[in-house]
Amino acid sequence: MNKKIFLSVLVFVFFSLTGVAFASLTFSNTGITGDASFTTLTIPGISTSGCLTINGSGVVSSTGVACGSGTSTWGSITGTLSAQSDLNTALNGKQATLVSGTNIKTVGGTSLLGSGDIAVGGSGTVTSVGLAGTANQITVTGTSPITNSGSFTLSIPNNPTLPGTTTGTFSGSLTGTASNATNLAGGLGGSIPYQSAAGTTAMLGNGTAGQVLTSAGTTLAPTWSTISSSTANALNSATTVVNVSSATAPINGQVLTATSGTTATWQTPSGGTTRTYLYEYSGICQGGVAGFSLNLPSSNSPVPGNCTNSTPVLSFPTTQSNYNTWASIVLPAGFTTGGTINYTIESRSADSTHAAIITPAWAKASAGADVNTPSYNTLSTVNITGAAASGRVATTGSFTATAAAAGDRLWFKITADTNTNTLTSSFDLISLKLSLTGNN
């Protein structure tokens, strides 16, 4: 092997021969010596203190500088070539090969490697927007913070406030209490807002002086109405309009008193203690002769009877339709004009299947009125059916004695019809009771 070539290869690989062991070297030039293991190689004419170099022509020479004390440059890498760790360190500090999606991210699935520009934008849906702001406030900066179309979710803190003056239109549902609504837009002076439809507010213009707001019912708009004189003098109860007479102006201490189911007047209460007056009419037996404390007509008259036991009665025979009897009283002091009178009809009949048809009626006569031919007011009929074994039956009712006042005479008459329903036994009146309220 050519010695020059050998040395060139040797220096290229190890750069310094000192301290390098060779297993076996053979040289034809005996001027080059070394120990048996070639730990040290000696070349004549080369300084022992210098470091061995080879030039571009393959000539070996000494630098005169100890090996390891100088530096060499390999391209742009500097350092001590006798210690190769600096080369490894320099190489390890270099950027690794970029691999898209591995050690460099992508944008929207597009690799960032290569030349050119990547467009960012386009259509899409904004799913969440974070807004900065102080406590209970939100702040959006910029003229157009959100420029792409689509939907997004905006999270607002509890009880948010809007600082400053807010203009524009808010569209959406709000819950809670509007504690400081200052004004409503639209309408004129005296207008009243109302709902013309669900979710729609309209304004009702002002009416004229003295009119009242009247409901039109259902979902129709309210209206302004003028009260008539009859309506102005009326009171509305749960089911009835009660007219208050405008002819009787009230004076101090008077009370509004019903005179019928639909009229009322101002009246001065009577003095004394209020009490209930009871008038009872029943049968009587004297020496086996039956009597009854009611008035009986000269014809179509029921017959007193049944003095064989302890219950005398006034008997209305079968197949008859207009048999009647009546009572007459004077209304006591303290009776409220047009007040209520209650009645109880106590009866019996052996026919417990068919009902007797009872027609009550009443009449009144004021001072100076004709008492011979009272004009009766007929009340609603009452059906009374006997109980088994001629058991006692009590039937109650009441009526309003319209315009009847304290001191007036009042008649109460009952007419029994045993024919229409074909009673098989007589209708027997045990007693008739009248009760009303007056003063002592």
Secondary structure, 3 states (H helix, E strand, C coil): CCHHHHHHHHHHHHCCCCCCCCCCCCCCCCCCEECCCCCCEECCCCCCCCCEEECCCCCEEECCCCCCCCCEEECCEEECCCCCHHHHHHHHCCCCCCCECCCECCECCECCCCCCCCCCCCCCCCCEECCECCCCCCECCCCCCCCCCCCCEECCCCCCCCCCCCCCCCCCCCCCCCCCCCCCCCCCCCCEEEEEECCEEEEECCCCCCCEEECCCCCCCCEEECCCHHHHCEEECCCCEEEECCCCCCCCCCEEEECCCCEEEEECCCCCCEEEEEEEEEEEEECCEEEECCECCCCCCCEEECCCCCCCEEEECCCCCCEEEEEEEECCCCCCCCCEEEEEEEEECCCCCCEEEEEEEEEEECCCCCCCCCCCEECCCEEEECEHHHECEEEEEEEECCCCCCCCEEEEEEEEECCCCCCCCCEEEEEEEEEEEEEC
